[in-house]
Amino acid sequence: MSLPEIVSREEWLEARKALLEKEKVVTKARDDIAAERRRLPMVRVDKDYRFVGPDGERSLLDLFEGRTQLVVRHFMFAPTAEEGCIGCSMQADSIGELAHMWARDTTFVMVSLAGQEKLQAWSARMGWNIPWYTAVGEQFNRDYEVTTDQGETPGVSAFVRDGDQVFHTYSVFDRGGEIFKNFYNYLDITVLGRQEEQLEHPWDWWRFKDRYEDAAAGGPGENFWNGTRFKA
């Protein structure tokens, strides 16, 4: 373990202020990118995608639950899989209280290919209270490029509605979606950081949140695919 140099409080404060100037540049750049993202053109959704939830079949418009915006977490859970994607599960753990998004007229849901029995059982095991739907067929996944001939990849897509018209405004995949793993944001302010430098793959340490104490638990299994097509 390599720790930083020990200095006086005054010296630390001087170094901290110098780094703060660089952090401000990054913050401003992030604000500029967010503004540019909001100015992206959008695409009308003309297909009648169908989804199944605990209460039956729904359209894409129904998933909005009457709100203006919709965020969809494309959660990797194949119909034949017995467990959800570990990376998607870690992101779902990071979502937090949905009421804060609802307060900004935005609905958050997850969509997978697995049936409701598996999705609801996994949700109960993980302790989530997130609306989770099964896509009817693969067309929705394929159109939003999270299912390809090479397999599945995780992603997040954003939609907005104008009356009954739905529009696709944004999608993000792979490392671009790393911002949704909020624990990384906290680890990044610590001295030891993510502690991934010596690992063969950054995700080798990942576990389901109820498996960290299980010495026999391995890293991501067959339902984890590290896609690179949209890698940021």
GUDO-492482 format. One line per field, with one value per residue (C-alpha): residue number from 1; x, y, z. Coordinates in nm, 4 decimals, decimal comma, padded with zeros to 6 digits. Layout:
! residues N
marmar (NUM;...)
X (X;...)
Y (Y;...)
Z (Z;...)
! end
This chain:
! residues 232
marmar (1;2;3;4;5;6;7;8;9;10;11;12;13;14;15;16;17;18;19;20;21;22;23;24;25;26;27;28;29;30;31;32;33;34;35;36;37;38;39;40;41;42;43;44;45;46;47;48;49;50;51;52;53;54;55;56;57;58;59;60;61;62;63;64;65;66;67;68;69;70;71;72;73;74;75;76;77;78;79;80;81;82;83;84;85;86;87;88;89;90;91;92;93;94;95;96;97;98;99;100;101;102;103;104;105;106;107;108;109;110;111;112;113;114;115;116;117;118;119;120;121;122;123;124;125;126;127;128;129;130;131;132;133;134;135;136;137;138;139;140;141;142;143;144;145;146;147;148;149;150;151;152;153;154;155;156;157;158;159;160;161;162;163;164;165;166;167;168;169;170;171;172;173;174;175;176;177;178;179;180;181;182;183;184;185;186;187;188;189;190;191;192;193;194;195;196;197;198;199;200;201;202;203;204;205;206;207;208;209;210;211;212;213;214;215;216;217;218;219;220;221;222;223;224;225;226;227;228;229;230;231;232)
X (00,0000;00,1468;00,0204;00,0667;00,3316;00,2558;00,2499;00,1189;-00,2423;-00,1337;00,0595;-00,2346;-00,4705;-00,2447;-00,2294;-00,6051;-00,6786;-00,4538;-00,6412;-00,9729;-00,8973;-00,8600;-01,1792;-01,3663;-01,2578;-01,3937;-01,7188;-01,7666;-01,6921;-01,9454;-02,2078;-02,1319;-02,1627;-02,4926;-02,6270;-02,5128;-02,6718;-03,0042;-02,9737;-02,9329;-03,2029;-03,4623;-03,6302;-04,0013;-04,0805;-04,3261;-04,3139;-04,5639;-04,3243;-04,4919;-04,3780;-04,5075;-04,5029;-04,6472;-04,9878;-04,9941;-04,8997;-04,7962;-04,6955;-04,3872;-04,6169;-04,7641;-04,4173;-04,4098;-04,6801;-04,8187;-04,4894;-04,3141;-03,9789;-03,8766;-03,5369;-03,4936;-03,2183;-03,1520;-03,0813;-02,9037;-03,1082;-03,1476;-03,4522;-03,2267;-03,0176;-03,0643;-02,9107;-02,9135;-02,6063;-02,3726;-02,2797;-02,6453;-02,7244;-02,4561;-02,6011;-02,9518;-02,8133;-02,6960;-03,0265;-03,1520;-03,4926;-03,7067;-03,9194;-03,6435;-03,6797;-04,0579;-04,0396;-03,8776;-04,1541;-03,9334;-04,0048;-03,7324;-03,7854;-03,5764;-03,6360;-03,5016;-03,5704;-03,6254;-03,9775;-04,1500;-04,1106;-03,7318;-03,7251;-03,9480;-03,7572;-03,4275;-03,5722;-03,6873;-03,3440;-03,1718;-03,4259;-03,5212;-03,8449;-03,7957;-04,0563;-03,9155;-04,0628;-04,0097;-03,9709;-04,2013;-03,9572;-03,6112;-03,7099;-03,6956;-03,3519;-03,2229;-03,3554;-03,1825;-02,8675;-02,8416;-02,9023;-02,6881;-02,5724;-02,2705;-02,4863;-02,6245;-02,4722;-02,6004;-02,7232;-02,9518;-03,1926;-03,3942;-03,7316;-03,9662;-04,3324;-04,5389;-04,8954;-04,9142;-04,6099;-04,2898;-03,9391;-03,5997;-03,3500;-03,0377;-02,8637;-02,5383;-02,3479;-02,0478;-01,8048;-02,0226;-02,2703;-02,0121;-02,1545;-02,4535;-02,2369;-02,2411;-02,0043;-01,7255;-01,7796;-01,7135;-01,4163;-01,2623;-01,2222;-01,0328;-00,6561;-00,6803;-00,9353;-01,0945;-00,8055;-00,8389;-00,4904;-00,3548;-00,6599;-00,6663;-01,0039;-01,1539;-01,4688;-01,2883;-01,3763;-01,7470;-01,9924;-02,3638;-02,4130;-02,5126;-02,2066;-01,9067;-01,8745;-01,8914;-01,5327;-01,6455;-01,8149;-01,6369;-01,6512;-01,8969;-02,0286;-02,1749;-02,4491;-02,1933;-02,0695;-01,8161;-01,9221;-01,6999;-01,9164;-02,0060;-01,7199;-01,6415)
Y (00,0000;00,3318;00,6284;00,9995;01,2209;01,3513;01,7329;02,0110;02,1234;02,4447;02,2554;02,0199;02,3153;02,4729;02,1478;02,0982;02,4457;02,3802;02,0585;02,2372;02,4601;02,1513;02,0023;02,3197;02,2794;01,9234;02,0342;02,3095;02,0646;01,8216;02,0979;02,1911;01,8294;01,7896;02,1008;01,9706;01,6355;01,8110;01,9770;01,6486;01,5841;01,3205;01,0366;00,9617;00,6112;00,4671;00,0989;-00,0465;-00,2057;-00,4233;-00,5123;-00,7372;-00,6310;-00,7752;-00,6349;-00,7431;-00,6041;-00,2436;-00,0194;00,2029;00,4993;00,3172;00,2874;00,6666;00,6307;00,9673;01,1553;01,3466;01,1671;00,8023;00,6510;00,2837;00,0711;-00,2069;-00,4765;-00,7873;-01,0876;-01,3515;-01,5820;-01,8814;-01,7126;-01,7938;-01,4689;-01,1100;-00,9353;-00,8451;-00,5061;-00,4184;-00,5298;-00,3016;-00,0120;-00,0936;-00,0911;00,2665;00,4102;00,5244;00,6737;00,7024;00,9790;01,2274;01,1477;01,1431;01,4948;01,6058;01,4466;01,1489;00,7767;00,5134;00,1494;-00,1543;-00,3756;-00,7272;-01,0291;-01,2734;-01,3543;-01,1866;-01,4808;-01,4562;-01,0764;-01,0465;-01,3197;-01,1436;-00,8089;-00,9570;-01,1092;-00,7774;-00,5764;-00,3433;-00,1540;-00,0607;-00,1143;-00,4015;-00,5150;-00,8032;-00,6959;-00,8933;-01,0346;-00,8913;-00,6031;-00,3322;-00,4513;-00,4772;-00,1378;00,0251;-00,1799;-00,3696;-00,7030;-00,7820;-01,0957;-01,0852;-01,0977;-00,8492;-00,5337;-00,3099;00,0388;00,3237;00,5045;00,8221;00,9056;01,2031;01,2249;01,5029;01,3956;01,0390;01,0783;00,9207;01,0244;00,8665;01,1307;00,9531;00,6213;00,5361;00,2072;00,0375;00,2710;00,5669;00,4256;00,3984;00,7168;00,5093;00,3061;00,5683;00,3802;00,4559;00,8292;00,7816;00,5480;00,8012;01,0577;00,8149;00,7604;00,3967;00,4730;00,1812;-00,0570;-00,2153;-00,1486;-00,4950;-00,6842;-00,8501;-00,6867;-00,3969;-00,6018;-00,8989;-00,7802;-00,7304;-00,9446;-00,9411;-00,7417;-01,0540;-01,2526;-01,0535;-01,2701;-01,5912;-01,7077;-01,9378;-01,6599;-01,5772;-01,2658;-01,1965;-01,5173;-01,6125;-01,3494;-01,0690;-00,9465;-00,6668;-00,5167;-00,2672;-00,1394;00,1882;00,1967;00,5525)
Z (00,0000;-00,1115;00,0893;00,0112;00,1633;00,5135;00,5272;00,7492;00,7333;00,5616;00,2931;00,2404;00,1994;-00,0627;-00,2621;-00,2234;-00,3598;-00,6599;-00,7384;-00,6903;-00,9882;-01,2076;-01,0623;-01,1522;-01,5144;-01,5180;-01,3523;-01,6109;-01,8927;-01,7500;-01,7362;-02,0982;-02,2126;-02,0258;-02,1985;-02,5371;-02,4596;-02,3996;-02,7402;-02,9282;-03,1890;-03,1044;-03,2921;-03,2958;-03,1710;-03,4225;-03,3267;-03,0829;-02,8353;-02,5744;-02,2233;-01,9477;-01,5840;-01,2646;-01,3619;-01,7245;-02,0652;-02,1181;-02,4079;-02,4040;-02,3404;-02,0396;-01,8847;-01,8412;-01,5720;-01,6828;-01,6435;-01,9218;-01,9207;-01,9029;-01,8236;-01,9131;-01,7640;-02,0165;-01,7583;-01,8873;-01,7771;-02,0475;-02,0418;-01,9746;-01,7030;-01,3365;-01,2113;-01,3312;-01,4714;-01,1855;-01,3346;-01,3951;-01,0411;-00,9000;-01,0985;-00,9742;-00,6179;-00,6848;-00,8085;-00,4702;-00,3953;-00,7085;-00,5547;-00,6394;-01,0118;-00,9896;-00,8436;-01,1696;-01,3827;-01,4716;-01,4414;-01,4051;-01,5066;-01,5900;-01,8953;-01,9494;-02,1685;-01,8804;-01,7663;-01,4740;-01,2384;-01,2589;-01,2517;-00,9471;-00,7618;-00,8323;-00,7324;-00,4013;-00,3361;-00,4080;-00,2067;-00,4921;-00,5399;-00,9059;-01,1812;-01,3901;-01,7195;-01,9584;-02,3209;-02,5495;-02,8064;-02,8810;-03,1092;-02,8419;-02,7289;-03,0836;-03,1890;-02,8926;-02,9557;-02,6289;-02,8010;-03,1038;-03,2799;-03,0466;-02,7335;-02,4823;-02,3414;-02,0630;-02,1387;-02,0389;-02,2720;-02,2230;-02,3763;-02,3654;-02,4591;-02,6091;-02,5438;-02,6756;-02,9013;-02,7640;-02,8675;-02,8059;-02,6924;-02,5626;-02,4956;-02,3198;-02,3041;-02,1429;-01,9654;-02,0544;-01,8037;-01,5274;-01,3741;-01,2655;-01,0261;-00,7552;-00,5247;-00,7745;-00,7190;-00,3475;-00,3993;-00,6378;-00,3570;-00,1334;-00,1198;-00,2297;-00,5019;-00,6851;-00,6138;-00,9581;-01,0976;-01,0140;-01,1401;-01,4800;-01,5398;-01,3407;-01,2759;-01,1206;-00,7691;-00,8396;-00,6434;-00,5827;-00,2650;-00,0709;-00,1851;-00,0607;00,2499;00,0448;-00,0084;-00,2897;-00,4855;-00,8075;-01,0198;-01,3026;-01,4557;-01,7905;-01,7707;-01,7783;-02,1138;-02,1458;-02,4761;-02,6548;-02,9391;-02,7678;-02,5208;-02,4137)
! end
